[in-house]
Amino acid sequence: MSRTLAVLVLLAAAAAGRAAEPGDEAARSYRVTTEGSTAAVSAGGSGRIVISVEPLAKVHVDPRAPLKVTLTASDGLRLGKEKLGHQDAVDPKAEMPRFEVPFVARAKGKQEARAKLDFFLCSDQWCVKQTREVAVAVDVR
């Protein structure tokens, strides 16, 4: 085998190995949704921001590792809480957490709440730190 061909074979093998790394697999094995969040509300009214980590494969959020959700909102929304952890989930013992954060609409117009999630996702073979961001638009009338 020529030296050039040997190098190409090694590079192809390395690329194939990287494609199956746990980080890549973890990123494809779940999604973060905001389904169930309040999309429209009257000024002065209340609603909720819903954030769910949903599995697309056999995975779970590690209950022993840190889980941190940081929420921010535009000036027209007042959030009930801005920092969440395992204990703030609707069911703190669930393998995949779901959070419901109340808010009050303070000003009319297009408003937005943003969430940054940091957690460890695990399968039977790996545990990988994940960071995701989601946004929820709220129309305050």
N, C-alpha and C positions, 0 to 999 in steps of 0.2 A: 504494500500500500504506500502510495506516495506521501510525503510529509504534508502537503497541502490537503490531501484527502483526509488524512488522520486528524488534522486540526479541525476541519469542517465537521467531521463525525463527533469530535469532542464538544464543539460548540453547540451542535444540534442536541446532543444529550443533555448538556447543561441547561439549554433553553427549555427542554421538555421537563426537566426536573423542577425548574422554577414555576412552571405552569401549575403544578400540583402542590405547591406549598400551602401550608395551613392558612396563612393570611388570605390568600386568594380564595380558598374554599370557604373560609369563614364569611368573607364579604358577600358571597353569593348565597349563603344559607339562611338569610333572614331579610326582613325589611322593616322599616320604621314607618308607621302610618299615623295619620291624624284623623282618621275616620271617626265620626261622632262628635267632632268639635262644632261649636256654635259658629255658623257662617254669617248670620245676620242677627242684629239685635237693636232695640230702640235705645237711644241715649238714656242713661240712667239705669238701664236694664242689666241683667246679669246673664252670664253664659259660662261655658267651660271649654277648656283646651284639653283634648284627649291625645295622649301619646302612647302608642302601643308598639312593642317589639314583637313581631310575628315570625314564627319559624317557616322556612321554606324547605327545611331538611330536619334531620333528627339532631337538634341542638338545644341548648338552654343557657340562660344567663347565670353565671356562677354566683351563688348566694353568699359565698365567703369572701369574694373579691369586691373591691369598691365599685359602686355604681353611683354615678353623679349625673344629675340632670340640672342644667342651669338655664333658667328662663329669663327672657327679656321681652319687653313689649313697647310699642309706640306709646306716646304720651296719652293717647285717648283710651287706653286700657289700664286698669289697675288689677294686677294679678294677686290672687290669694296667697301665693307662695312663689318664691323665685329659685329656691334650691331644693332639690328632691334627692332622696336616696331609696334604698330597698324598702325601708319602713313606710314610705309614702305611697307605695303601689296600692292599687285597689285591693289586691290579694298579695301581701308581702311574701307569701310562701310559693307563689306561682313560679313555674320555670321560666316563663316569658312575661315580664312585667307590663302592666297597663297603668297609666297615670291619668287622673282627672283633676285638673286645676281650675278652680272657679275664678272668674274675673267679673269686674264691673266696667261697663262702657261709660266713660266719662265725657267723651266728645264725639260729635258726629263726624262721619267721613270714613275713608278707607284706613283701617288700623291693621296692625300685624303683631303677632306673638311669635318669637323664635325660641327654639330649644336646642341646646347642645347636649348630646348624650355621650358619656364615657362609661364603658362597662367591659366586662370580659365575657366572651361567648365561647362555649365549650361544646365539643362533641365527645365521643368515646376515645378519640385519638389525640385531640389537641384542645388548648385553651388559648384564645387570641384576644388581645385588647382591641376594642373597636371604638371609634369616634364617629358620630353621625350628627348632622344638623338638619332640622326640619323647620318649616315656617307654616303658620296658619293665618290666613287672611280673614278679617272680620269686618263686615260692612255695618257701620253704626249709623242708624237712620234717625 
